[in-house]
Amino acid sequence: MVKHLESMDDFNTMLETSKTKLVVVDFTAT
């Protein structure tokens, strides 16, 4: 589930909603 973030707000919102650190690791590793 990769989304094109337009701003840090969108990124932070995604972190808040997903609450999944694995997604963050996978996203940042890309």
Backbone hydrogen bonds, N-H to C=O, Kabsch-Sander energy under -0.5 kcal/mol:
donor,donor_aa,acceptor,acceptor_aa,energy
3,K,1,M,-0.6
5,L,3,K,-0.9
11,F,7,S,-1.6
12,N,8,M,-3.2
13,T,9,D,-2.5
14,M,10,D,-2.0
15,L,11,F,-1.9
16,E,12,N,-2.2
17,T,13,T,-2.4
18,S,14,M,-2.8
19,K,15,L,-2.2
21,K,19,K,-0.6
23,V,20,T,-0.6
24,V,20,T,-1.1
25,V,21,K,-2.6
26,D,22,L,-2.5
27,F,23,V,-2.4
28,T,24,V,-2.9
29,A,25,V,-1.8
30,T,26,D,-0.7
30,T,27,F,-0.6
